[in-house]
Amino acid sequence: MILETTRFGKIELDDKDAIVFPDGIPGFPEARRFVLLQHSPQSPFHWLQNLEDGALAFLVIDPLLVDEDYLGSIPEEELRELGIGQVGEAAVLSIVRVHREARKVTANLLAPLLINPKTRRGKQVILMGSRYEMRHDLTALSTDSEAEVREKPSFAPQG
Amino acid sequence: MLVLTRKVGERIAIGEDIFVTILDVKGRQVKLGIQAPPHTQVHREEVYVRILEENRAAAMAQKEDLEGLDKLILVDPRGSGKRG
């Protein structure tokens, strides 16, 4: 299918690439189907483009790039609900917010998008009682010591 | 709004498959047990509303916002040893 988007113009996609959020995403209850688009080949960011509304897309990042132990905080009942047998089989994405005035970007580590890659179904879950924040500052990592971050292998895109 | 008075241990049924049990009352705090089907989202309202608002704010992001920022955060894959 061809989708007309505000950010990427016309894009051609395969229906089977869609990731479905049966309950929508809080704030966007009608937004059910999305595709993941890479921002640029070297970027850690992706865009989760909605298929029902070409103007709706979320900037997302793999939270494991921020904390490699992140999967340990996903509650088992959330995994079970999506039919994910083991946490290692889950895909997670964190929605990124751009704070233009403050020139910073934050990732929502408190409420990740949890996806079963096999069924391509997902939901936004809230990690109640975890140590993660809704606005985890991504820019602080880099402005403190850019050189150090650049060399950190954990920030390399995962393939 | 429907107002009901319940004692500790008593329940309220909402529809056919949602049950709210009053587990404990201590001063101004009430502990509730909620039984609902898996697809029903149950959250503390203030947390849920914060997430919802954060999602709406995040949806404003545009491609241009990443200019400069992209470079700050990422590692050039050709420069890192891990990719291969």
gemmi code that builds the backbone of each chain (N, CA, C; Angstrom):
import gemmi

chains = {
    "A": [
        ("MET", (0.831, -1.193, 0.000), (0.000, 0.000, 0.000), (0.872, 1.251, 0.000)),
        ("ILE", (0.283, 2.348, -0.473), (0.987, 3.630, -0.467), (0.362, 4.491, 0.631)),
        ("LEU", (1.223, 5.069, 1.458), (0.718, 5.913, 2.542), (1.265, 7.323, 2.368)),
        ("GLU", (0.372, 8.272, 2.475), (0.772, 9.675, 2.384), (1.073, 10.160, 3.799)),
        ("THR", (2.305, 10.564, 4.044), (2.673, 11.006, 5.392), (3.130, 12.462, 5.358)),
        ("THR", (3.017, 13.142, 6.496), (3.451, 14.538, 6.545), (4.970, 14.632, 6.652)),
        ("ARG", (5.592, 13.637, 7.269), (7.034, 13.736, 7.489), (7.874, 13.143, 6.363)),
        ("PHE", (7.346, 12.082, 5.758), (8.183, 11.323, 4.817), (7.609, 11.308, 3.411)),
        ("GLY", (6.563, 12.112, 3.177), (5.931, 12.111, 1.865), (5.200, 10.798, 1.640)),
        ("LYS", (5.181, 10.373, 0.376), (4.518, 9.108, 0.078), (5.474, 7.963, 0.349)),
        ("ILE", (5.024, 7.005, 1.127), (5.884, 5.841, 1.345), (5.124, 4.582, 0.947)),
        ("GLU", (5.889, 3.646, 0.427), (5.280, 2.397, 0.015), (5.552, 1.367, 1.096)),
        ("LEU", (4.507, 0.701, 1.548), (4.749, -0.304, 2.569), (3.971, -1.571, 2.316)),
        ("ASP", (4.490, -2.580, 2.989), (3.868, -3.881, 2.912), (2.959, -4.014, 4.136)),
        ("ASP", (1.719, -4.403, 3.894), (0.767, -4.549, 4.996), (1.262, -5.474, 6.095)),
        ("LYS", (2.044, -6.458, 5.712), (2.479, -7.436, 6.714), (3.575, -6.883, 7.626)),
        ("ASP", (4.098, -5.721, 7.315), (5.076, -5.087, 8.195), (4.421, -4.330, 9.342)),
        ("ALA", (3.102, -4.246, 9.306), (2.410, -3.454, 10.325), (2.556, -4.079, 11.713)),
        ("ILE", (2.743, -3.215, 12.694), (2.719, -3.608, 14.101), (1.396, -3.085, 14.645)),
        ("VAL", (0.639, -3.982, 15.272), (-0.713, -3.614, 15.698), (-0.764, -3.396, 17.215)),
        ("PHE", (-1.316, -2.279, 17.617), (-1.597, -2.003, 19.024), (-3.116, -2.060, 19.167)),
        ("PRO", (-3.656, -3.215, 19.552), (-5.113, -3.387, 19.546), (-5.856, -2.362, 20.398)),
        ("ASP", (-5.232, -1.873, 21.479), (-5.902, -0.895, 22.338), (-5.501, 0.538, 21.996)),
        ("GLY", (-4.794, 0.721, 20.894), (-4.282, 2.044, 20.592), (-3.141, 2.393, 21.527)),
        ("ILE", (-2.784, 3.671, 21.551), (-1.726, 4.154, 22.436), (-2.357, 5.286, 23.236)),
        ("PRO", (-2.149, 5.320, 24.574), (-2.794, 6.361, 25.383), (-2.633, 7.757, 24.758)),
        ("GLY", (-3.748, 8.436, 24.581), (-3.736, 9.736, 23.917), (-4.145, 9.609, 22.455)),
        ("PHE", (-3.995, 8.383, 21.909), (-4.326, 8.117, 20.507), (-5.054, 6.781, 20.389)),
        ("PRO", (-6.272, 6.721, 20.965), (-6.962, 5.430, 21.027), (-7.289, 4.842, 19.657)),
        ("GLU", (-7.343, 5.699, 18.608), (-7.688, 5.192, 17.278), (-6.469, 4.704, 16.515)),
        ("ALA", (-5.294, 5.008, 17.043), (-4.063, 4.657, 16.321), (-3.686, 3.213, 16.629)),
        ("ARG", (-3.977, 2.327, 15.714), (-3.784, 0.905, 15.971), (-2.600, 0.318, 15.216)),
        ("ARG", (-2.416, 0.752, 13.964), (-1.416, 0.080, 13.128), (-0.274, 1.031, 12.789)),
        ("PHE", (0.935, 0.496, 12.934), (2.125, 1.315, 12.724), (3.166, 0.538, 11.915)),
        ("VAL", (4.063, 1.269, 11.302), (5.273, 0.638, 10.745), (6.482, 1.371, 11.309)),
        ("LEU", (7.575, 0.641, 11.388), (8.805, 1.194, 11.931), (9.696, 1.635, 10.768)),
        ("LEU", (10.084, 2.898, 10.765), (10.942, 3.436, 9.705), (12.242, 3.912, 10.323)),
        ("GLN", (13.337, 3.630, 9.655), (14.617, 4.089, 10.177), (14.780, 5.579, 9.893)),
        ("HIS", (15.313, 6.309, 10.876), (15.497, 7.750, 10.662), (16.591, 7.994, 9.619)),
        ("SER", (17.727, 7.379, 9.850), (18.805, 7.415, 8.860), (19.709, 6.239, 9.187)),
        ("PRO", (20.521, 5.801, 8.234), (21.281, 4.568, 8.457), (22.143, 4.570, 9.716)),
        ("GLN", (22.686, 5.726, 10.113), (23.575, 5.720, 11.285), (22.849, 6.079, 12.577)),
        ("SER", (21.576, 6.385, 12.475), (20.882, 6.926, 13.635), (20.348, 5.837, 14.564)),
        ("PRO", (20.372, 6.100, 15.879), (19.741, 5.151, 16.803), (18.214, 5.338, 16.843)),
        ("PHE", (17.722, 6.361, 16.162), (16.286, 6.658, 16.202), (15.535, 5.979, 15.061)),
        ("HIS", (14.309, 5.606, 15.385), (13.373, 5.150, 14.362), (12.100, 5.973, 14.504)),
        ("TRP", (11.273, 5.896, 13.494), (9.948, 6.519, 13.554), (8.908, 5.424, 13.514)),
        ("LEU", (7.959, 5.525, 14.413), (6.831, 4.604, 14.409), (5.686, 5.360, 13.739)),
        ("GLN", (5.540, 5.069, 12.454), (4.563, 5.807, 11.639), (3.201, 5.125, 11.707)),
        ("ASN", (2.193, 5.910, 12.039), (0.841, 5.370, 12.096), (0.269, 5.209, 10.685)),
        ("LEU", (-0.501, 4.155, 10.481), (-1.067, 3.901, 9.152), (-2.450, 4.521, 8.972)),
        ("GLU", (-3.144, 4.779, 10.070), (-4.465, 5.387, 9.954), (-4.359, 6.894, 9.732)),
        ("ASP", (-3.293, 7.497, 10.230), (-3.126, 8.947, 10.159), (-1.693, 9.260, 9.735)),
        ("GLY", (-1.552, 9.748, 8.523), (-0.221, 10.024, 7.976), (0.537, 11.101, 8.737)),
        ("ALA", (-0.187, 11.889, 9.560), (0.472, 12.960, 10.311), (0.982, 12.478, 11.665)),
        ("LEU", (0.628, 11.249, 12.027), (1.012, 10.765, 13.351), (2.203, 9.808, 13.282)),
        ("ALA", (3.273, 10.204, 13.928), (4.441, 9.323, 14.030), (5.136, 9.625, 15.354)),
        ("PHE", (5.654, 8.579, 15.961), (6.425, 8.748, 17.193), (7.890, 8.480, 16.893)),
        ("LEU", (8.716, 9.306, 17.467), (10.149, 9.059, 17.406), (10.462, 8.050, 18.512)),
        ("VAL", (11.160, 6.992, 18.176), (11.417, 5.950, 19.174), (12.884, 5.546, 19.175)),
        ("ILE", (13.283, 4.957, 20.289), (14.651, 4.472, 20.429), (14.594, 3.153, 21.197)),
        ("ASP", (15.566, 2.299, 20.956), (15.668, 1.049, 21.694), (16.178, 1.355, 23.107)),
        ("PRO", (15.361, 1.111, 24.133), (15.804, 1.476, 25.493), (17.009, 0.670, 25.967)),
        ("LEU", (17.280, -0.439, 25.306), (18.453, -1.224, 25.679), (19.758, -0.486, 25.364)),
        ("LEU", (19.663, 0.513, 24.483), (20.836, 1.344, 24.202), (21.146, 2.233, 25.399)),
        ("VAL", (20.122, 2.518, 26.189), (20.295, 3.368, 27.367), (20.660, 2.509, 28.578)),
        ("ASP", (19.997, 1.367, 28.697), (20.251, 0.475, 29.825), (20.115, -0.970, 29.331)),
        ("GLU", (21.214, -1.666, 29.319), (21.163, -3.015, 28.734), (20.412, -4.017, 29.612)),
        ("ASP", (20.145, -3.635, 30.864), (19.380, -4.520, 31.755), (17.892, -4.194, 31.748)),
        ("TYR", (17.498, -3.361, 30.810), (16.138, -2.822, 30.815), (15.047, -3.891, 30.799)),
        ("LEU", (15.271, -4.968, 30.044), (14.230, -5.997, 29.896), (13.840, -6.636, 31.223)),
        ("GLY", (14.751, -6.614, 32.171), (14.488, -7.209, 33.473), (13.348, -6.525, 34.218)),
        ("SER", (13.010, -5.311, 33.798), (11.969, -4.565, 34.506), (10.574, -4.799, 33.930)),
        ("ILE", (10.486, -5.593, 32.866), (9.169, -5.822, 32.253), (8.426, -6.899, 33.048)),
        ("PRO", (7.242, -6.576, 33.590), (6.512, -7.565, 34.397), (6.068, -8.766, 33.564)),
        ("GLU", (6.105, -9.929, 34.201), (5.765, -11.167, 33.499), (4.342, -11.175, 32.967)),
        ("GLU", (3.414, -10.575, 33.744), (2.021, -10.642, 33.273), (1.825, -9.853, 31.980)),
        ("GLU", (2.651, -8.811, 31.796), (2.559, -8.042, 30.544), (3.059, -8.895, 29.375)),
        ("LEU", (4.132, -9.647, 29.629), (4.673, -10.532, 28.595), (3.633, -11.589, 28.233)),
        ("ARG", (3.045, -12.170, 29.274), (2.065, -13.236, 29.074), (0.876, -12.730, 28.260)),
        ("GLU", (0.440, -11.539, 28.586), (-0.723, -10.994, 27.894), (-0.487, -10.877, 26.393)),
        ("LEU", (0.760, -10.613, 26.020), (1.078, -10.484, 24.595), (1.545, -11.811, 24.000)),
        ("GLY", (1.537, -12.867, 24.826), (1.944, -14.176, 24.337), (3.444, -14.316, 24.152)),
        ("ILE", (4.206, -13.542, 24.902), (5.666, -13.624, 24.819), (6.144, -14.601, 25.889)),
        ("GLY", (6.776, -15.686, 25.461), (7.178, -16.725, 26.401), (8.321, -16.285, 27.301)),
        ("GLN", (9.338, -15.718, 26.712), (10.499, -15.298, 27.487), (10.809, -13.844, 27.168)),
        ("VAL", (11.310, -13.151, 28.182), (11.528, -11.719, 28.018), (12.498, -11.417, 26.874)),
        ("GLY", (13.426, -12.345, 26.627), (14.397, -12.146, 25.550), (13.771, -12.108, 24.169)),
        ("GLU", (12.554, -12.631, 24.060), (11.864, -12.639, 22.764), (11.088, -11.346, 22.527)),
        ("ALA", (11.009, -10.520, 23.543), (10.217, -9.289, 23.426), (10.990, -8.216, 22.681)),
        ("ALA", (10.261, -7.363, 21.991), (10.853, -6.152, 21.425), (10.316, -4.978, 22.227)),
        ("VAL", (11.184, -4.040, 22.553), (10.738, -2.858, 23.297), (11.218, -1.600, 22.600)),
        ("LEU", (10.393, -0.593, 22.665), (10.731, 0.714, 22.106), (10.326, 1.770, 23.120)),
        ("SER", (11.134, 2.813, 23.213), (10.763, 3.933, 24.073), (10.433, 5.129, 23.208)),
        ("ILE", (9.333, 5.780, 23.524), (8.949, 6.980, 22.780), (9.844, 8.138, 23.215)),
        ("VAL", (10.334, 8.850, 22.224), (11.250, 9.959, 22.477), (10.493, 11.277, 22.321)),
        ("ARG", (10.742, 12.182, 23.253), (10.125, 13.513, 23.154), (11.221, 14.546, 22.921)),
        ("VAL", (10.957, 15.422, 21.975), (11.903, 16.498, 21.693), (11.412, 17.754, 22.404)),
        ("HIS", (12.243, 18.281, 23.274), (11.919, 19.533, 23.970), (12.672, 20.632, 23.227)),
        ("ARG", (11.985, 21.288, 22.301), (12.677, 22.216, 21.393), (13.332, 23.367, 22.138)),
        ("GLU", (12.587, 23.980, 23.050), (13.110, 25.159, 23.744), (14.350, 24.803, 24.560)),
        ("ALA", (14.280, 23.691, 25.234), (15.392, 23.300, 26.098), (16.497, 22.590, 25.313)),
        ("ARG", (16.261, 22.402, 24.040), (17.201, 21.689, 23.172), (17.649, 20.364, 23.809)),
        ("LYS", (16.666, 19.608, 24.196), (17.027, 18.292, 24.690), (16.003, 17.256, 24.245)),
        ("VAL", (16.401, 16.012, 24.297), (15.469, 14.934, 23.969), (15.433, 13.971, 25.141)),
        ("THR", (14.224, 13.499, 25.433), (14.073, 12.558, 26.530), (13.359, 11.311, 26.027)),
        ("ALA", (13.649, 10.203, 26.671), (13.010, 8.939, 26.301), (12.111, 8.505, 27.450)),
        ("ASN", (10.932, 8.018, 27.096), (10.000, 7.548, 28.106), (10.345, 6.109, 28.486)),
        ("LEU", (11.176, 5.973, 29.501), (11.576, 4.630, 29.948), (10.547, 4.056, 30.915)),
        ("LEU", (9.675, 4.909, 31.451), (8.657, 4.440, 32.393), (7.547, 3.665, 31.673)),
        ("ALA", (7.259, 4.066, 30.432), (6.142, 3.437, 29.719), (6.568, 3.004, 28.309)),
        ("PRO", (7.278, 1.886, 28.227), (7.757, 1.429, 26.918), (6.642, 0.796, 26.082)),
        ("LEU", (6.894, 0.733, 24.796), (6.022, -0.026, 23.906), (6.577, -1.442, 23.879)),
        ("LEU", (5.772, -2.371, 24.347), (6.185, -3.771, 24.399), (5.548, -4.477, 23.209)),
        ("ILE", (6.377, -5.196, 22.436), (5.887, -5.808, 21.192), (6.293, -7.273, 21.138)),
        ("ASN", (5.360, -8.099, 20.711), (5.686, -9.491, 20.413), (6.063, -9.554, 18.932)),
        ("PRO", (7.341, -9.778, 18.612), (7.766, -9.725, 17.208), (7.125, -10.820, 16.357)),
        ("LYS", (6.706, -11.906, 16.991), (6.111, -13.004, 16.221), (4.697, -12.657, 15.761)),
        ("THR", (3.895, -12.117, 16.687), (2.510, -11.781, 16.321), (2.400, -10.347, 15.810)),
        ("ARG", (3.472, -9.575, 16.008), (3.505, -8.149, 15.651), (2.394, -7.372, 16.368)),
        ("ARG", (2.136, -7.765, 17.597), (1.171, -7.036, 18.420), (1.893, -6.408, 19.592)),
        ("GLY", (1.372, -5.261, 20.004), (2.039, -4.580, 21.105), (1.102, -3.742, 21.934)),
        ("LYS", (1.637, -3.239, 23.029), (0.895, -2.280, 23.861), (1.888, -1.443, 24.648)),
        ("GLN", (1.438, -0.277, 25.038), (2.280, 0.545, 25.898), (2.042, 0.123, 27.332)),
        ("VAL", (3.093, -0.267, 28.008), (2.956, -0.731, 29.392), (3.605, 0.290, 30.334)),
        ("ILE", (3.109, 0.336, 31.544), (3.682, 1.254, 32.539), (4.442, 0.420, 33.563)),
        ("LEU", (5.717, 0.709, 33.724), (6.550, -0.069, 34.645), (6.425, 0.527, 36.047)),
        ("MET", (5.268, 0.291, 36.661), (5.016, 0.851, 37.985), (6.044, 0.314, 38.975)),
        ("GLY", (6.525, 1.203, 39.808), (7.447, 0.785, 40.850), (8.864, 0.552, 40.354)),
        ("SER", (9.128, 0.798, 39.070), (10.492, 0.637, 38.578), (11.266, 1.929, 38.819)),
        ("ARG", (12.573, 1.877, 38.559), (13.377, 3.079, 38.787), (13.385, 3.989, 37.562)),
        ("TYR", (12.655, 3.603, 36.526), (12.756, 4.353, 35.275), (11.864, 5.578, 35.240)),
        ("GLU", (12.342, 6.581, 34.485), (11.651, 7.867, 34.426), (10.893, 8.032, 33.115)),
        ("MET", (9.883, 8.893, 33.171), (9.123, 9.190, 31.970), (9.938, 10.095, 31.042)),
        ("ARG", (10.864, 10.864, 31.627), (11.701, 11.758, 30.803), (13.166, 11.504, 31.095)),
        ("HIS", (13.643, 10.403, 30.586), (15.059, 10.099, 30.753), (15.845, 10.924, 29.733)),
        ("ASP", (16.713, 11.776, 30.240), (17.427, 12.712, 29.370), (18.475, 11.985, 28.527)),
        ("LEU", (18.299, 12.029, 27.221), (19.274, 11.387, 26.332), (20.428, 12.324, 26.011)),
        ("THR", (20.156, 13.616, 26.015), (21.203, 14.561, 25.637), (22.263, 14.707, 26.722)),
        ("ALA", (21.853, 14.525, 27.968), (22.808, 14.675, 29.065), (23.962, 13.691, 28.897)),
        ("LEU", (23.627, 12.539, 28.387), (24.637, 11.515, 28.155), (25.755, 12.031, 27.273)),
        ("SER", (25.360, 12.797, 26.261), (26.333, 13.182, 25.257), (27.055, 14.478, 25.590)),
        ("THR", (26.324, 15.442, 26.178), (26.981, 16.729, 26.407), (28.003, 16.636, 27.544)),
        ("ASP", (27.789, 15.719, 28.467), (28.753, 15.539, 29.555), (30.103, 15.098, 29.009)),
        ("SER", (30.073, 14.084, 28.207), (31.326, 13.536, 27.696), (31.058, 12.869, 26.353)),
        ("GLU", (31.013, 13.705, 25.360), (30.655, 13.195, 24.041), (31.614, 12.116, 23.570)),
        ("ALA", (32.886, 12.348, 23.809), (33.888, 11.405, 23.305), (33.685, 10.027, 23.919)),
        ("GLU", (33.420, 10.040, 25.207), (33.259, 8.773, 25.897), (32.051, 8.008, 25.359)),
        ("VAL", (30.961, 8.745, 25.181), (29.747, 8.108, 24.687), (29.968, 7.553, 23.287)),
        ("ARG", (30.688, 8.299, 22.496), (30.930, 7.858, 21.126), (31.650, 6.520, 21.078)),
        ("GLU", (32.417, 6.271, 22.098), (33.174, 5.015, 22.063), (32.455, 3.863, 22.736)),
        ("LYS", (31.366, 4.184, 23.415), (30.629, 3.131, 24.101), (29.994, 2.177, 23.106)),
        ("PRO", (30.405, 0.932, 23.087), (29.852, 0.015, 22.085), (28.370, -0.235, 22.244)),
        ("SER", (27.838, -0.053, 23.459), (26.426, -0.358, 23.671), (25.517, 0.597, 22.910)),
        ("PHE", (26.081, 1.699, 22.416), (25.254, 2.629, 21.676), (25.229, 2.339, 20.185)),
        ("ALA", (25.908, 1.296, 19.783), (25.893, 0.955, 18.360), (24.528, 0.391, 17.996)),
        ("PRO", (24.022, 0.769, 16.835), (22.727, 0.194, 16.415), (22.818, -1.324, 16.345)),
        ("GLN", (21.699, -1.949, 16.671), (21.680, -3.416, 16.719), (21.341, -3.999, 15.357)),
        ("GLY", (22.240, -3.840, 14.413), (22.056, -4.489, 13.123), (21.197, -3.761, 12.142)),
    ],
    "B": [
        ("MET", (-22.764, 10.671, 38.950), (-21.866, 9.619, 39.420), (-22.594, 8.737, 40.441)),
        ("LEU", (-22.466, 7.460, 40.279), (-23.054, 6.506, 41.215), (-22.179, 6.432, 42.467)),
        ("VAL", (-22.784, 6.600, 43.614), (-22.022, 6.516, 44.863), (-22.512, 5.321, 45.667)),
        ("LEU", (-21.578, 4.441, 46.048), (-21.926, 3.249, 46.824), (-21.104, 3.230, 48.100)),
        ("THR", (-21.694, 2.749, 49.171), (-20.930, 2.566, 50.405), (-20.649, 1.075, 50.560)),
        ("ARG", (-19.401, 0.731, 50.831), (-19.001, -0.675, 50.952), (-18.166, -0.863, 52.209)),
        ("LYS", (-18.151, -2.064, 52.721), (-17.294, -2.392, 53.864), (-16.074, -3.136, 53.367)),
        ("VAL", (-15.053, -3.184, 54.206), (-13.853, -3.949, 53.842), (-14.255, -5.391, 53.536)),
        ("GLY", (-13.744, -5.908, 52.441), (-14.048, -7.285, 52.046), (-15.193, -7.358, 51.050)),
        ("GLU", (-15.968, -6.292, 50.945), (-17.082, -6.315, 49.990), (-16.612, -5.894, 48.600)),
        ("ARG", (-17.452, -6.241, 47.624), (-17.042, -5.996, 46.243), (-18.067, -5.160, 45.488)),
        ("ILE", (-17.603, -4.641, 44.372), (-18.485, -3.969, 43.415), (-18.277, -4.668, 42.079)),
        ("ALA", (-19.352, -4.998, 41.399), (-19.237, -5.599, 40.071), (-19.514, -4.523, 39.025)),
        ("ILE", (-18.647, -4.445, 38.035), (-18.859, -3.504, 36.926), (-19.003, -4.345, 35.662)),
        ("GLY", (-20.152, -4.315, 35.057), (-20.394, -5.194, 33.916), (-20.320, -6.636, 34.369)),
        ("GLU", (-19.943, -7.511, 33.444), (-19.942, -8.938, 33.761), (-18.625, -9.443, 34.296)),
        ("ASP", (-17.550, -8.719, 33.994), (-16.257, -9.329, 34.308), (-15.273, -8.422, 35.037)),
        ("ILE", (-15.750, -7.341, 35.611), (-14.848, -6.484, 36.380), (-15.347, -6.411, 37.824)),
        ("PHE", (-14.454, -6.745, 38.765), (-14.800, -6.719, 40.185), (-13.791, -5.882, 40.947)),
        ("VAL", (-14.312, -5.000, 41.790), (-13.444, -4.177, 42.624), (-13.717, -4.560, 44.077)),
        ("THR", (-12.662, -4.973, 44.761), (-12.801, -5.379, 46.156), (-12.153, -4.333, 47.073)),
        ("ILE", (-12.850, -3.966, 48.125), (-12.247, -3.081, 49.125), (-11.415, -3.976, 50.045)),
        ("LEU", (-10.102, -3.842, 49.983), (-9.237, -4.737, 50.752), (-8.947, -4.181, 52.141)),
        ("ASP", (-8.774, -2.866, 52.218), (-8.343, -2.294, 53.484), (-8.595, -0.791, 53.489)),
        ("VAL", (-8.910, -0.262, 54.634), (-9.047, 1.186, 54.783), (-8.204, 1.606, 55.977)),
        ("LYS", (-7.273, 2.536, 55.715), (-6.435, 3.039, 56.804), (-6.413, 4.548, 56.727)),
        ("GLY", (-7.087, 5.205, 57.657), (-7.140, 6.671, 57.610), (-7.719, 7.128, 56.293)),
        ("ARG", (-6.948, 7.902, 55.535), (-7.437, 8.439, 54.267), (-7.067, 7.559, 53.077)),
        ("GLN", (-6.472, 6.391, 53.336), (-6.066, 5.518, 52.231), (-6.963, 4.294, 52.118)),
        ("VAL", (-7.317, 3.978, 50.902), (-8.140, 2.801, 50.629), (-7.349, 1.868, 49.727)),
        ("LYS", (-7.293, 0.606, 50.084), (-6.606, -0.360, 49.228), (-7.660, -1.156, 48.462)),
        ("LEU", (-7.524, -1.144, 47.141), (-8.504, -1.808, 46.283), (-7.876, -2.989, 45.568)),
        ("GLY", (-8.659, -4.029, 45.400), (-8.236, -5.141, 44.544), (-9.102, -5.105, 43.302)),
        ("ILE", (-8.471, -5.183, 42.140), (-9.239, -5.076, 40.901), (-9.038, -6.314, 40.045)),
        ("GLN", (-10.147, -6.934, 39.709), (-10.119, -8.111, 38.846), (-10.758, -7.698, 37.530)),
        ("ALA", (-9.990, -7.819, 36.442), (-10.532, -7.399, 35.148), (-9.924, -8.260, 34.055)),
        ("PRO", (-10.600, -8.396, 32.922), (-10.036, -9.185, 31.828), (-8.717, -8.569, 31.354)),
        ("PRO", (-7.847, -9.389, 30.744), (-6.505, -8.939, 30.380), (-6.475, -7.687, 29.496)),
        ("HIS", (-7.442, -7.539, 28.607), (-7.372, -6.397, 27.690), (-7.819, -5.092, 28.341)),
        ("THR", (-8.305, -5.171, 29.591), (-8.739, -3.951, 30.278), (-7.538, -3.267, 30.908)),
        ("GLN", (-7.352, -2.010, 30.565), (-6.236, -1.260, 31.129), (-6.656, -0.681, 32.473)),
        ("VAL", (-5.904, -1.017, 33.506), (-6.195, -0.472, 34.839), (-4.948, 0.255, 35.324)),
        ("HIS", (-5.076, 1.535, 35.579), (-3.920, 2.319, 36.036), (-4.379, 3.325, 37.071)),
        ("ARG", (-3.445, 3.747, 37.908), (-3.711, 4.924, 38.740), (-3.922, 6.083, 37.774)),
        ("GLU", (-5.001, 6.813, 37.967), (-5.352, 7.809, 36.962), (-4.240, 8.821, 36.713)),
        ("GLU", (-3.600, 9.311, 37.790), (-2.629, 10.388, 37.580), (-1.431, 9.915, 36.750)),
        ("VAL", (-1.046, 8.652, 36.910), (0.075, 8.130, 36.122), (-0.347, 7.986, 34.663)),
        ("TYR", (-1.514, 7.425, 34.468), (-2.017, 7.211, 33.116), (-2.137, 8.536, 32.353)),
        ("VAL", (-2.659, 9.555, 33.043), (-2.838, 10.848, 32.392), (-1.486, 11.472, 32.035)),
        ("ARG", (-0.503, 11.274, 32.899), (0.845, 11.809, 32.596), (1.418, 11.139, 31.348)),
        ("ILE", (1.230, 9.827, 31.246), (1.753, 9.089, 30.078), (1.039, 9.562, 28.809)),
        ("LEU", (-0.270, 9.713, 28.928), (-1.075, 10.159, 27.790), (-0.605, 11.540, 27.306)),
        ("GLU", (-0.375, 12.436, 28.237), (0.067, 13.783, 27.862), (1.469, 13.755, 27.280)),
        ("GLU", (2.312, 12.878, 27.832), (3.670, 12.769, 27.311), (3.642, 12.236, 25.873)),
        ("ASN", (2.772, 11.274, 25.618), (2.627, 10.740, 24.257), (2.205, 11.838, 23.289)),
        ("ARG", (1.251, 12.648, 23.717), (0.767, 13.719, 22.832), (1.871, 14.716, 22.529)),
        ("ALA", (2.652, 15.039, 23.561), (3.747, 15.990, 23.352), (4.807, 15.367, 22.440)),
        ("ALA", (5.066, 14.078, 22.630), (6.097, 13.397, 21.835), (5.700, 13.323, 20.366)),
        ("ALA", (4.394, 13.250, 20.113), (3.921, 13.105, 18.731), (4.156, 14.369, 17.910)),
        ("MET", (4.594, 15.453, 18.556), (4.882, 16.696, 17.836), (6.246, 16.652, 17.152)),
        ("ALA", (7.044, 15.666, 17.449), (8.420, 15.630, 16.920), (8.435, 15.608, 15.394)),
        ("GLN", (9.354, 16.362, 14.844), (9.531, 16.400, 13.390), (10.949, 15.959, 13.053)),
        ("LYS", (11.130, 15.613, 11.792), (12.458, 15.167, 11.350), (13.544, 16.201, 11.652)),
        ("GLU", (13.180, 17.473, 11.449), (14.171, 18.545, 11.608), (14.682, 18.630, 13.050)),
        ("ASP", (13.863, 18.154, 13.985), (14.269, 18.218, 15.391), (15.527, 17.403, 15.663)),
        ("LEU", (15.787, 16.452, 14.808), (16.916, 15.564, 15.074), (18.229, 16.099, 14.524)),
        ("GLU", (18.146, 17.152, 13.715), (19.389, 17.706, 13.180), (20.253, 18.162, 14.336)),
        ("GLY", (21.472, 17.757, 14.341), (22.350, 18.145, 15.437), (22.239, 17.180, 16.596)),
        ("LEU", (21.022, 16.899, 17.035), (20.854, 16.002, 18.171), (21.293, 14.597, 17.827)),
        ("ASP", (20.953, 14.208, 16.628), (21.306, 12.884, 16.155), (22.793, 12.627, 16.363)),
        ("LYS", (23.561, 13.641, 15.973), (25.010, 13.527, 16.019), (25.508, 13.444, 17.461)),
        ("LEU", (24.804, 14.143, 18.343), (25.236, 14.167, 19.736), (25.132, 12.795, 20.387)),
        ("ILE", (24.068, 12.094, 20.064), (23.766, 10.897, 20.824), (24.337, 9.625, 20.236)),
        ("LEU", (24.443, 9.594, 18.924), (24.737, 8.283, 18.376), (26.226, 8.024, 18.167)),
        ("VAL", (26.498, 6.803, 17.958), (27.842, 6.366, 17.633), (27.851, 6.075, 16.138)),
        ("ASP", (28.871, 6.499, 15.495), (29.010, 6.137, 14.090), (29.294, 4.640, 14.025)),
        ("PRO", (28.433, 3.864, 13.387), (28.617, 2.417, 13.394), (29.947, 1.990, 12.766)),
        ("ARG", (30.428, 2.780, 11.826), (31.711, 2.422, 11.203), (32.866, 2.627, 12.169)),
        ("GLY", (32.618, 3.493, 13.161), (33.681, 3.798, 14.110), (33.683, 2.873, 15.308)),
        ("SER", (32.595, 2.156, 15.520), (32.536, 1.299, 16.703), (32.879, -0.131, 16.335)),
        ("GLY", (33.426, -0.810, 17.289), (33.901, -2.152, 16.994), (32.825, -3.212, 17.016)),
        ("LYS", (31.646, -2.862, 17.546), (30.682, -3.904, 17.828), (29.950, -4.428, 16.589)),
        ("ARG", (29.679, -3.500, 15.680), (28.914, -3.896, 14.502), (29.788, -4.726, 13.580)),
        ("GLY", (29.258, -5.794, 13.084), (30.144, -6.548, 12.199), (29.502, -7.654, 11.469)),
    ],
}
model = gemmi.Model(1)
for chain_id, residues in chains.items():
    chain = gemmi.Chain(chain_id)
    for i, (resn, *xyz) in enumerate(residues, 1):
        res = gemmi.Residue()
        res.name, res.seqid = resn, gemmi.SeqId(i, " ")
        for name, pos in zip(("N", "CA", "C"), xyz):
            atom = gemmi.Atom()
            atom.name, atom.element = name, gemmi.Element(name[0])
            atom.pos, atom.b_iso = gemmi.Position(*pos), 0.0
            res.add_atom(atom)
        chain.add_residue(res)
    model.add_chain(chain)
structure = gemmi.Structure()
structure.add_model(model)
structure.setup_entities()
